[in-house]
Amino acid sequence: MEYEELLEKAHKEIKPAERCERFEILKVEGHIEGGKTIISNFFQIARCLRRQPEHLARFLFKGLASPGEIAGDRLILIRKISSKTINEKIEKYVKKFVICKNCGKPDTELAEEDGKLFINCLACGERKIV
């Protein structure tokens, strides 16, 4: 087989991942199982926000007052929590750790220096401690 044919075959066989626009806050998808809340698209949410899943998970654990764990590509919260409440906490995370306070753009990155966390804006150059 030629390279082009192999490439086309591979594209057909690969399940397309959910994509997000330039900046989009995905809504949580999941379910309640017993006394646990399982968010099945957690890694996709973190990827669209361009943040480490562990950082977002720690914020949610604290903000929702619920212990939990990352299991595979899912987030498991050890408590029943509505998706509306989780989405509100994710929006608070975005306002605090993603959106630049100066220019309002989501083109930021987090950097840790000397035990302090900074948000650096790639659009306007603003640098603030969070």
N, C-alpha and C positions, 0 to 999 in steps of 0.2 A: 504494500500500500504506500501511496505517496503521503508526504507530510500533510498536505491540505486535507486529504481524505481522513487521515488519522485524527487530525484536529477537529474536523467536523463531527466525527463519530464520538469523540470525547465530549464535545459540547452537548450532544444529544443525550449522553448517558449520565452526565452530572446533573444532580438535582439543583435547580437554581436557588441560591440563597436569597432570603428576603433582603431587598436593598432599601436603603433610605436615601432621601434626597440630600442636597448639600447640608442642610441641617434640619432634622426632623426628630421630634420626641415621639418615639413609638409608644403606643399604649400597651400595658402588660397583657399577656395572654397566659392563662394558667387555670388552675382549679384548686378546690379545697378537697383535701383527702384526709378524712378523719379530723384531727385537730391541727393539721398542717396546711399551709398555703404554699402551693408550688407555682413558681413563675417559670414557664417553659421557654420564653423568648428573652431571658435575662441577658445573655451574651450579645444578642442582636441589639438590645437597648444600649448596652455599654459601648458597643462598637459604633453605633450611630452618634453617640455623644462624644466619642473619641476619648474615653476614659478607661482606666483599668477596672475590670469587673470587681476586684477585691476592694477598691476604694469606694465604689458605688454601694457594694454590699455592706461595708462597715457603716456607711451613712444611713442606709435603710434599717439595719439592725438597731442602731441607736435611735433614729427618728421614730421608728415604729414600736420601740420598746419590746423587741422580740428577738430572741436568739435565733440563729439559723446557720445555714451552711451552703456552700456552693457544691453541687453534686453534678459532675459532668458539665453540661451547658445550661443547667437549671439552677434557680435559687430556691431553697426550701426555707420557709419561715415556720418556726415551731409555734404557730398560733393562727387562728382564723382571722384573716384581714381582708376587707373588701378591696376589689381592684381600684375603686375610686380613691380610697385612702392611699394606696400604694402609688397611683399616678400623681396624686397631689404631692407626695414626698419626693418623687422623681423631679417634678417641676421645681420644687424648692432647691433640690440638688443642682439643677441646671442654673438657676438664678445665682446660686452661691459659688459654684465651681466651674461653670462653663461659659456663661455670658460675661463679656468684658463690661465692667462698670463704667468705663470711660466712653467707649464707642458703641456698645450694645451688640457687638458681633460675637459669634460663637467660635471664632478662630483663635482659641486659646490653648495653652498647655499648662500642666501643673509641674512645678519643679520644687524639690525639697533641698534646702540649704541650711546647715547648722540646726537641724531639728525644726525648722520653720517651713511652712508650705506657702509657696508663692504661685500666683496665677499670672502667666505671661501672655500678653495679647500679641499675636503675630500680625494683626492688622494695623494697630496704631502704636505698638511698642510699650504700652502701659504695663507696669509691673506692680502688683499689690500683694500684700500678705493676706492670707485667708485663715 
